[in-house]
Amino acid sequence: MAMRIIRFFLGQCILFFNWLTFPKPPQQSAAAQAQIVEQLKGLTLYHYRACPFCVKVRRALARLGASVAMVDAKRDTAAAEQLLAGGGRLKVPCLRIEQQGEVRWLYESDDIIAFIEAKLS
Ligand SMILES: N[C@@H](CCC(=O)N[C@@H](CS)C(=O)NCC(=O)O)C(=O)O
């Protein structure tokens, strides 16, 4: 019980500081935004709201002026089941990558950020 309260409190702190210091997305033309949407098509981020590694990925996306589809695997039990069945672990963040009819699952926040940066370069 005490651990749950501590974890909840820490999660709220993470969300608060993330909100306070959330990076401003770069100014982009509509054409540049549309290009990013196209480059990141087929990507879905499985995340938890207050997970620090997920926060890191969401902040990196904002810094890049990018966004991907997101599902909250804590609140959405069907998404949690998809993650476990597809990726093999109930661990977040995890990026579901659907390309040319193939699906793969990428764990590790640093690898996810590197993958997205490479997609946009
Ligand atoms: N090294 C990983 C750590 C991810 C991690 O520990 N995520 C936690 C949530 S904050 C988790 O899903 N833990 C469950 C598990 O490891 O099975 C990363 O950078 O993505």
The ligand as an SDF file (V2000), in Angstrom:
LIG
                    3D

 20 19  0  0  0  0  0  0  0  0999 V2000
   15.5030    0.8940  -20.1630 N   0  0  0  0  0  0  0  0  0  0  0  0
   14.1010    1.0180  -20.4580 C   0  0  0  0  0  0  0  0  0  0  0  0
   13.3540    1.0730  -19.1460 C   0  0  0  0  0  0  0  0  0  0  0  0
   11.8180    1.0050  -19.3350 C   0  0  0  0  0  0  0  0  0  0  0  0
   11.1090    0.6760  -18.0300 C   0  0  0  0  0  0  0  0  0  0  0  0
   11.7130    0.2880  -17.0230 O   0  0  0  0  0  0  0  0  0  0  0  0
    9.7820    0.8430  -18.0470 N   0  0  0  0  0  0  0  0  0  0  0  0
    8.9870    0.4670  -16.9190 C   0  0  0  0  0  0  0  0  0  0  0  0
    7.8660    1.4760  -16.6960 C   0  0  0  0  0  0  0  0  0  0  0  0
    8.5210    3.0500  -16.1490 S   0  0  0  0  0  0  0  0  0  0  0  0
    8.3440   -0.8610  -17.2210 C   0  0  0  0  0  0  0  0  0  0  0  0
    7.5920   -0.9900  -18.1660 O   0  0  0  0  0  0  0  0  0  0  0  0
    8.6780   -1.8720  -16.4200 N   0  0  0  0  0  0  0  0  0  0  0  0
    8.1380   -3.1910  -16.5990 C   0  0  0  0  0  0  0  0  0  0  0  0
    9.2110   -4.1890  -16.9520 C   0  0  0  0  0  0  0  0  0  0  0  0
   10.3910   -3.8090  -17.0340 O   0  0  0  0  0  0  0  0  0  0  0  0
    8.8520   -5.3480  -17.1770 O   0  0  0  0  0  0  0  0  0  0  0  0
   13.8750    2.2220  -21.3540 C   0  0  0  0  0  0  0  0  0  0  0  0
   14.7150    3.1390  -21.3850 O   0  0  0  0  0  0  0  0  0  0  0  0
   12.8720    2.2270  -22.0840 O   0  0  0  0  0  0  0  0  0  0  0  0
  1  2  1  0
  2  3  1  0
  2 18  1  0
  3  4  1  0
  4  5  1  0
  5  6  2  0
  5  7  1  0
  7  8  1  0
  8  9  1  0
  8 11  1  0
  9 10  1  0
 11 12  2  0
 11 13  1  0
 13 14  1  0
 14 15  1  0
 15 16  2  0
 15 17  1  0
 18 19  2  0
 18 20  1  0
M  END
$$$$
